[in-house]
Amino acid sequence: MAGKKKQPGFEEAAAELEQIIAKMEQGDLSLEESLKLYEQGVSLTRVCAKELQTAQLKMEELKAGKKDETV
């Protein structure tokens, strides 16, 4: 069964993004390869941002819940 590739978690996406950055900084890629890696990097950056936003919202909910308990 051919399915969609599972979206990486934050740590996996960040590690893959670091690898992409290292490859691009070497400067020996073709324009086509650079664009492909750039596109992957943008996608991974979005994954990381979404994961961070989710974590931040959860922390705010937990913090608000703690305030409610002390009132």
Backbone bond lengths (Angstrom), bond angles and torsions (degrees), N, CA, C in turn:
res aa  C-N    CA-C-N  psi(-1)  N-CA   C-N-CA  omega(-1)  CA-C   N-CA-C  phi
1 M - - - 1.444 - - 1.529 109.01 -
2 A 1.306 116.62 122.93 1.460 121.08 179.93 1.516 108.24 -91.01
3 G 1.319 116.95 113.30 1.457 121.13 -179.48 1.503 110.76 -120.05
4 K 1.315 113.70 176.14 1.448 119.24 177.73 1.518 109.59 -71.55
5 K 1.304 116.62 143.93 1.462 122.12 178.71 1.530 108.84 -65.72
6 K 1.326 116.05 134.60 1.460 121.03 179.83 1.523 109.69 -63.27
7 Q 1.332 115.26 135.34 1.460 120.39 179.15 1.525 109.04 -69.45
8 P 1.328 117.04 133.48 1.469 119.53 -179.04 1.524 111.25 -70.57
9 G 1.319 116.13 155.82 1.454 121.44 173.20 1.517 109.75 -78.07
10 F 1.320 116.06 179.40 1.460 120.57 -176.28 1.525 112.30 -58.50
11 E 1.329 116.31 -51.12 1.467 119.99 -175.78 1.524 111.48 -62.30
12 E 1.325 115.83 -43.10 1.468 120.17 -179.96 1.526 110.72 -65.36
13 A 1.330 116.75 -43.42 1.465 120.77 179.81 1.526 110.90 -64.55
14 A 1.330 116.80 -41.98 1.467 120.48 179.83 1.528 111.10 -64.73
15 A 1.325 116.87 -41.01 1.468 120.57 179.13 1.527 110.73 -65.12
16 E 1.331 116.10 -42.28 1.468 120.04 179.09 1.529 110.19 -65.75
17 L 1.317 116.26 -38.05 1.463 120.95 178.11 1.531 110.71 -63.33
18 E 1.319 117.26 -40.55 1.468 121.04 177.03 1.526 111.15 -61.75
19 Q 1.326 116.93 -39.51 1.468 120.82 178.15 1.527 110.71 -64.71
20 I 1.319 116.12 -41.83 1.467 120.60 179.36 1.525 109.97 -63.03
21 I 1.318 116.50 -44.56 1.468 120.61 179.33 1.526 110.65 -59.82
22 A 1.324 116.26 -44.44 1.470 120.26 179.81 1.528 111.02 -60.99
23 K 1.333 117.11 -42.96 1.472 120.66 179.03 1.525 110.64 -62.64
24 M 1.339 115.99 -43.63 1.461 119.46 -176.87 1.528 111.65 -69.93
25 E 1.321 116.96 -33.16 1.466 120.28 179.84 1.519 112.65 -69.23
26 Q 1.326 117.58 -21.35 1.467 120.56 177.83 1.526 110.79 -64.98
27 G 1.322 116.61 -30.22 1.452 121.08 174.97 1.513 116.34 77.35
28 D 1.329 118.19 11.67 1.464 119.21 -178.14 1.533 112.82 -108.71
29 L 1.329 117.00 23.12 1.462 121.20 179.39 1.524 110.48 -94.65
30 S 1.307 115.29 152.58 1.461 119.26 173.84 1.528 108.39 -73.79
31 L 1.310 115.71 166.35 1.459 120.59 178.61 1.527 110.19 -59.38
32 E 1.321 116.16 -43.46 1.468 120.95 -179.72 1.531 111.28 -61.54
33 E 1.326 116.36 -44.78 1.473 120.64 178.74 1.530 110.80 -64.71
34 S 1.319 115.93 -40.66 1.463 120.50 179.31 1.521 111.26 -62.67
35 L 1.319 116.65 -43.80 1.462 120.41 179.27 1.527 111.59 -64.44
36 K 1.322 116.25 -40.15 1.465 120.53 178.97 1.531 110.04 -63.25
37 L 1.325 116.68 -46.11 1.460 120.49 178.99 1.528 111.46 -66.11
38 Y 1.321 116.68 -37.12 1.464 120.70 177.99 1.523 109.96 -62.01
39 E 1.321 115.85 -44.22 1.466 120.99 178.90 1.534 110.59 -61.18
40 Q 1.323 116.55 -43.67 1.467 120.44 177.48 1.527 110.39 -63.19
41 G 1.314 116.10 -39.88 1.462 120.74 179.29 1.516 112.53 -62.84
42 V 1.321 116.52 -41.99 1.465 120.64 177.76 1.524 109.96 -62.00
43 S 1.317 116.22 -43.99 1.461 121.04 178.86 1.532 111.13 -61.54
44 L 1.320 116.62 -44.85 1.467 120.77 179.50 1.526 111.46 -66.51
45 T 1.321 116.94 -35.85 1.461 120.90 176.95 1.520 110.24 -62.62
46 R 1.315 116.54 -39.80 1.474 120.56 177.73 1.524 111.15 -64.86
47 V 1.326 116.53 -40.19 1.468 120.65 177.25 1.527 109.44 -60.35
48 C 1.320 116.68 -47.54 1.468 120.93 -179.38 1.532 111.02 -62.02
49 A 1.320 116.78 -44.40 1.464 120.68 -179.72 1.528 110.96 -62.32
50 K 1.324 116.43 -41.38 1.471 120.68 179.45 1.526 110.67 -64.72
51 E 1.325 116.55 -43.39 1.469 120.82 179.27 1.529 110.60 -64.07
52 L 1.324 117.25 -41.65 1.463 120.76 178.74 1.524 111.26 -65.30
53 Q 1.321 116.66 -40.12 1.459 120.69 178.92 1.528 110.60 -64.28
54 T 1.329 116.66 -42.19 1.460 121.27 178.01 1.526 110.46 -61.59
55 A 1.319 116.60 -43.97 1.464 120.98 179.09 1.528 111.03 -63.89
56 Q 1.322 116.31 -41.13 1.461 120.25 -179.80 1.527 110.64 -64.14
57 L 1.329 117.22 -43.30 1.461 120.72 178.73 1.526 110.96 -62.29
58 K 1.317 116.43 -41.32 1.462 120.32 179.00 1.529 110.64 -63.60
59 M 1.329 116.29 -42.37 1.465 120.02 178.41 1.528 110.86 -62.37
60 E 1.329 116.72 -40.86 1.463 120.64 178.71 1.524 110.74 -64.93
61 E 1.341 117.08 -39.72 1.461 120.86 177.72 1.526 110.60 -64.11
62 L 1.322 116.38 -43.38 1.463 120.15 179.20 1.526 111.12 -65.00
63 K 1.317 115.92 -40.37 1.457 120.66 179.09 1.526 110.21 -64.92
64 A 1.320 117.08 -42.85 1.464 121.62 178.73 1.525 110.20 -64.82
65 G 1.321 117.34 -38.88 1.460 121.45 177.88 1.508 111.24 -64.03
66 K 1.314 117.09 -37.93 1.465 121.55 179.00 1.520 109.88 -66.57
67 K 1.333 117.33 -39.28 1.465 121.05 177.80 1.523 110.03 -63.70
68 D 1.336 116.87 -40.96 1.461 121.22 179.83 1.519 111.21 -62.33
69 E 1.324 117.05 -35.39 1.463 121.58 -179.04 1.522 111.66 -69.99
70 T 1.323 118.05 -29.91 1.462 120.92 -176.85 1.518 112.34 -87.02
71 V 1.308 118.44 -10.16 1.471 121.80 -178.06 1.488 110.85 -84.81
